[in-house]
Amino acid sequence: MLSSAGLPFSRGVCMTRPLTGQQLQVLRLIDQGMNYAGVSLELEISVSGVRQHLRNASANLAAPAGTRTAGLIEMARAAGYEL
């Protein structure tokens, strides 16, 4: 199904493309209570890399500007991703 803008829907969430494995890992770890520094240590990436994965996840989920991480997690779940 496509939105009026021609973007795909996944379980009611308008997405520009699927989330990557790394984006899902970042969202899972944050959902488990880790902060950005903890996620960066766990995944062996920089804190700016964590932020970049979240920005990309936001774009892939077609999240409105200013959506916080908790909102991205809820959008990912609504799209059918298990976190």
VOMI-607523 format. One record per residue (C-alpha): residue in three letters; residue number from 1; x, y, z. Coordinates in Angstrom, 3 decimals, padded with zeros to 6 digits. Example, Ala and Ser with C-alpha at 12.3 -4.5 7.8 and 13.67 -1.06 7.14 Angstrom:
2
{r "ALA", 1, {012.300, -004.500, 007.800}}
{r "SER", 2, {013.670, -001.060, 007.140}}
This chain:
83
{r "MET", 1, {000.000, 000.000, 000.000}}
{r "LEU", 2, {001.252, 003.517, -000.738}}
{r "SER", 3, {000.587, 006.784, 001.043}}
{r "SER", 4, {-000.722, 009.833, -000.792}}
{r "ALA", 5, {002.920, 010.876, -001.196}}
{r "GLY", 6, {003.721, 007.546, -002.860}}
{r "LEU", 7, {005.675, 006.182, 000.122}}
{r "PRO", 8, {005.205, 002.588, 001.336}}
{r "PHE", 9, {003.192, 001.814, 004.457}}
{r "SER", 10, {004.185, -000.924, 006.887}}
{r "ARG", 11, {001.410, -001.670, 009.382}}
{r "GLY", 12, {000.133, 001.883, 009.230}}
{r "VAL", 13, {003.550, 003.579, 009.443}}
{r "CYS", 14, {004.651, 005.427, 006.314}}
{r "MET", 15, {008.256, 004.411, 005.603}}
{r "THR", 16, {010.733, 005.559, 002.978}}
{r "ARG", 17, {012.751, 002.301, 003.286}}
{r "PRO", 18, {013.261, -000.573, 005.751}}
{r "LEU", 19, {015.371, -000.110, 008.865}}
{r "THR", 20, {018.867, -001.591, 008.722}}
{r "GLY", 21, {020.169, -004.118, 011.225}}
{r "GLN", 22, {022.433, -001.508, 012.812}}
{r "GLN", 23, {019.563, 000.978, 013.165}}
{r "LEU", 24, {017.490, -001.741, 014.852}}
{r "GLN", 25, {020.355, -002.608, 017.210}}
{r "VAL", 26, {020.689, 001.024, 018.254}}
{r "LEU", 27, {016.939, 001.323, 018.870}}
{r "ARG", 28, {016.885, -001.981, 020.830}}
{r "LEU", 29, {019.734, -000.954, 023.110}}
{r "ILE", 30, {018.240, 002.459, 023.801}}
{r "ASP", 31, {014.891, 000.787, 024.486}}
{r "GLN", 32, {016.695, -001.412, 027.038}}
{r "GLY", 33, {017.797, 001.726, 028.860}}
{r "MET", 34, {021.263, 002.376, 027.459}}
{r "ASN", 35, {022.372, 005.915, 026.765}}
{r "TYR", 36, {024.224, 006.928, 023.613}}
{r "ALA", 37, {027.643, 006.353, 025.226}}
{r "GLY", 38, {026.624, 002.860, 026.343}}
{r "VAL", 39, {025.324, 002.018, 022.881}}
{r "SER", 40, {028.555, 003.265, 021.312}}
{r "LEU", 41, {030.616, 001.022, 023.613}}
{r "GLU", 42, {028.362, -002.004, 023.039}}
{r "LEU", 43, {028.408, -001.657, 019.247}}
{r "GLU", 44, {031.991, -000.359, 019.070}}
{r "ILE", 45, {030.989, 002.778, 017.169}}
{r "SER", 46, {031.300, 006.441, 018.056}}
{r "VAL", 47, {028.568, 008.405, 019.800}}
{r "SER", 48, {028.203, 010.422, 016.595}}
{r "GLY", 49, {027.708, 007.090, 014.790}}
{r "VAL", 50, {024.853, 006.286, 017.191}}
{r "ARG", 51, {023.295, 009.661, 016.427}}
{r "GLN", 52, {023.704, 009.085, 012.686}}
{r "HIS", 53, {021.957, 005.710, 012.894}}
{r "LEU", 54, {019.077, 007.396, 014.732}}
{r "ARG", 55, {018.872, 010.166, 012.113}}
{r "ASN", 56, {018.803, 007.549, 009.360}}
{r "ALA", 57, {016.163, 005.513, 011.206}}
{r "SER", 58, {014.101, 008.682, 011.534}}
{r "ALA", 59, {014.356, 009.278, 007.787}}
{r "ASN", 60, {013.537, 005.636, 006.976}}
{r "LEU", 61, {010.457, 005.760, 009.209}}
{r "ALA", 62, {009.426, 009.109, 007.686}}
{r "ALA", 63, {009.232, 010.491, 011.233}}
{r "PRO", 64, {008.122, 014.097, 011.663}}
{r "ALA", 65, {010.887, 016.584, 012.417}}
{r "GLY", 66, {011.730, 016.673, 016.099}}
{r "THR", 67, {010.594, 013.113, 016.846}}
{r "ARG", 68, {012.427, 011.886, 019.930}}
{r "THR", 69, {014.051, 008.472, 020.229}}
{r "ALA", 70, {011.105, 007.065, 022.198}}
{r "GLY", 71, {008.863, 008.074, 019.304}}
{r "LEU", 72, {011.140, 006.295, 016.826}}
{r "ILE", 73, {010.982, 003.162, 018.959}}
{r "GLU", 74, {007.185, 003.283, 018.963}}
{r "MET", 75, {007.087, 003.911, 015.215}}
{r "ALA", 76, {009.426, 000.948, 014.603}}
{r "ARG", 77, {007.181, -001.291, 016.706}}
{r "ALA", 78, {004.083, -000.026, 014.900}}
{r "ALA", 79, {005.791, -000.910, 011.614}}
{r "GLY", 80, {006.201, -004.497, 012.831}}
{r "TYR", 81, {009.811, -004.491, 014.013}}
{r "GLU", 82, {010.584, -006.446, 017.185}}
{r "LEU", 83, {012.804, -004.496, 019.526}}
